[in-house]
Amino acid sequence: MFHPVVKLKVYNEELAYGPGMITLLEFLRETGSMKEACTKMGMSYSKGWKIVNRAEKELGYDLLLRRHGGSMGGKCEITDEGSSLIIRFRKMEQKVNELTQAAFEQCFPEYAAGEQEQK
């Protein structure tokens, strides 16, 4: 069945964040580890840090509380601002998807659910 797909990205001077960075934050919240979060996403550890560091630079605030490795091992915790960003991004993403679906159904009624099955 035909359906629209929109990938939401937020820019400042450069790309600040998008669904990939938000998913990375969600995995970081779940695992407490950048390495584990990156593994779950199939990305390199260095790319994960690059994405988070770029977002923090563009946003002007920290998304993570970092505790570097050593004998105790490293750990990352999501800041309150990071948690808020996840919630607000997912809410905006849901609204954008709903509006996109409604516009798609209005502009392409022949592809609306049910119509295609009748053909």
Sine and cosine of phi, psi and omega as CSV:
sin_phi,cos_phi,sin_psi,cos_psi,sin_omega,cos_omega
0.00,0.00,0.67,-0.74,0.06,-1.00
-0.93,0.36,0.62,-0.78,0.07,-1.00
-0.36,-0.93,0.53,-0.85,0.00,-1.00
-0.99,0.15,0.50,-0.86,0.08,-1.00
-0.75,-0.66,0.81,-0.59,0.02,-1.00
-0.85,-0.53,0.75,-0.66,0.06,-1.00
-0.96,-0.28,0.93,-0.37,-0.07,-1.00
-0.99,0.13,0.82,-0.58,0.07,-1.00
-0.74,-0.67,0.59,-0.81,-0.01,-1.00
-0.89,-0.46,0.79,-0.61,-0.04,-1.00
-0.91,-0.41,0.47,-0.88,0.25,-0.97
-0.88,-0.47,-0.93,-0.36,0.17,-0.99
-0.96,0.27,-0.62,0.79,0.05,-1.00
-0.79,-0.61,0.01,-1.00,0.09,-1.00
-0.84,0.54,0.83,-0.55,0.04,-1.00
-1.00,0.00,-0.78,0.62,0.02,-1.00
-0.25,-0.97,0.28,-0.96,0.03,-1.00
-0.41,-0.91,-0.24,-0.97,-0.08,-1.00
-0.89,0.46,-0.53,0.85,0.02,-1.00
-0.91,0.42,-0.71,0.70,0.00,-1.00
-0.92,0.39,-0.62,0.79,0.02,-1.00
-0.91,0.42,-0.68,0.73,0.05,-1.00
-0.88,0.47,-0.65,0.76,0.06,-1.00
-0.86,0.51,-0.71,0.71,0.05,-1.00
-0.88,0.48,-0.64,0.77,0.03,-1.00
-0.89,0.46,-0.68,0.74,0.05,-1.00
-0.93,0.38,-0.59,0.81,0.07,-1.00
-0.89,0.45,-0.66,0.75,0.03,-1.00
-0.89,0.46,-0.63,0.77,-0.02,-1.00
-0.95,0.32,-0.68,0.73,-0.13,-0.99
-0.99,-0.16,-0.46,0.89,-0.09,-1.00
0.96,0.28,0.18,0.98,-0.09,-1.00
-0.68,-0.73,0.80,-0.60,0.06,-1.00
-0.89,0.45,-0.66,0.75,-0.02,-1.00
-0.87,0.49,-0.73,0.68,0.00,-1.00
-0.92,0.39,-0.64,0.76,0.02,-1.00
-0.89,0.46,-0.69,0.72,0.01,-1.00
-0.91,0.42,-0.64,0.77,0.04,-1.00
-0.87,0.49,-0.69,0.72,0.02,-1.00
-0.88,0.48,-0.52,0.86,-0.02,-1.00
-1.00,-0.01,-0.14,0.99,-0.03,-1.00
0.95,0.32,0.54,0.84,0.02,-1.00
-0.83,-0.56,0.32,-0.95,0.01,-1.00
-0.96,0.29,0.44,-0.90,0.04,-1.00
-0.85,0.53,-0.69,0.73,-0.03,-1.00
-0.92,0.40,-0.58,0.81,0.03,-1.00
-0.92,0.39,-0.63,0.77,0.04,-1.00
-0.85,0.53,-0.73,0.68,0.03,-1.00
-0.91,0.42,-0.62,0.79,0.01,-1.00
-0.88,0.48,-0.69,0.73,0.00,-1.00
-0.89,0.46,-0.73,0.68,-0.02,-1.00
-0.92,0.40,-0.71,0.71,-0.01,-1.00
-0.89,0.46,-0.64,0.77,0.04,-1.00
-0.90,0.44,-0.70,0.71,0.01,-1.00
-0.88,0.48,-0.70,0.71,0.01,-1.00
-0.88,0.47,-0.64,0.77,0.03,-1.00
-0.89,0.45,-0.73,0.69,-0.03,-1.00
-0.93,0.37,-0.61,0.79,-0.03,-1.00
-0.98,0.20,-0.50,0.87,-0.01,-1.00
0.99,0.11,0.29,0.96,0.08,-1.00
-0.49,-0.87,0.32,-0.95,-0.02,-1.00
-0.98,0.20,0.66,-0.75,0.10,-1.00
-0.99,-0.15,-0.39,0.92,-0.07,-1.00
-0.78,-0.62,0.54,-0.84,0.25,-0.97
-0.99,-0.15,0.85,-0.53,-0.10,-0.99
-0.96,-0.27,0.71,-0.70,0.20,-0.98
-0.83,-0.55,0.93,-0.36,-0.09,-1.00
-0.94,0.35,0.36,-0.93,-0.06,-1.00
-0.83,0.56,-0.46,-0.89,-0.11,-0.99
0.88,-0.47,-0.31,-0.95,-0.06,-1.00
-0.89,0.45,-0.49,0.87,0.00,-1.00
-1.00,0.05,-0.19,0.98,-0.04,-1.00
0.99,0.16,0.43,-0.91,-0.01,-1.00
-1.00,0.10,0.29,-0.96,0.02,-1.00
-0.43,-0.90,0.55,-0.83,0.08,-1.00
-0.83,-0.55,0.67,-0.74,0.12,-0.99
-0.82,-0.57,0.61,-0.80,0.04,-1.00
-0.97,0.24,0.73,-0.68,0.07,-1.00
-0.96,0.29,0.22,-0.98,0.08,-1.00
-0.86,0.51,-0.63,0.78,0.03,-1.00
-0.90,0.44,-0.64,0.77,0.04,-1.00
-0.90,0.44,-0.68,0.73,0.04,-1.00
-0.89,0.46,-0.67,0.74,0.03,-1.00
-0.89,0.45,-0.65,0.76,0.01,-1.00
-0.88,0.48,-0.69,0.73,0.03,-1.00
-0.85,0.53,-0.78,0.63,-0.04,-1.00
-0.87,0.49,-0.74,0.67,-0.05,-1.00
-0.93,0.37,-0.61,0.79,0.03,-1.00
-0.90,0.43,-0.72,0.69,-0.01,-1.00
-0.90,0.45,-0.59,0.80,0.05,-1.00
-0.91,0.41,-0.71,0.70,0.02,-1.00
-0.90,0.44,-0.67,0.74,0.01,-1.00
-0.86,0.51,-0.68,0.73,0.03,-1.00
-0.89,0.46,-0.70,0.71,0.01,-1.00
-0.90,0.44,-0.68,0.73,0.02,-1.00
-0.88,0.47,-0.68,0.74,0.02,-1.00
-0.90,0.44,-0.65,0.76,0.04,-1.00
-0.90,0.44,-0.71,0.71,0.02,-1.00
-0.91,0.42,-0.63,0.77,0.02,-1.00
-0.90,0.43,-0.69,0.73,0.02,-1.00
-0.89,0.46,-0.69,0.72,0.01,-1.00
-0.89,0.46,-0.69,0.72,0.02,-1.00
-0.91,0.42,-0.64,0.77,0.03,-1.00
-0.88,0.48,-0.72,0.69,0.00,-1.00
-0.90,0.44,-0.56,0.83,0.02,-1.00
-0.96,0.29,-0.68,0.73,-0.07,-1.00
-0.99,0.14,-0.47,0.88,-0.03,-1.00
-0.77,-0.64,0.90,0.44,-0.07,-1.00
-0.88,0.48,-0.43,0.90,-0.01,-1.00
-0.92,0.40,-0.29,0.96,0.02,-1.00
-0.97,-0.24,0.04,1.00,-0.02,-1.00
-0.90,0.44,0.46,-0.89,-0.01,-1.00
-0.80,0.60,0.72,-0.69,0.01,-1.00
1.00,-0.06,-0.67,0.74,-0.01,-1.00
-0.90,0.43,-0.68,0.74,-0.07,-1.00
-0.92,0.40,-0.58,0.82,-0.04,-1.00
-0.93,0.37,-0.43,0.90,-0.04,-1.00
-0.97,0.24,-0.33,0.94,-0.06,-1.00
-0.98,0.19,0.00,0.00,0.00,0.00
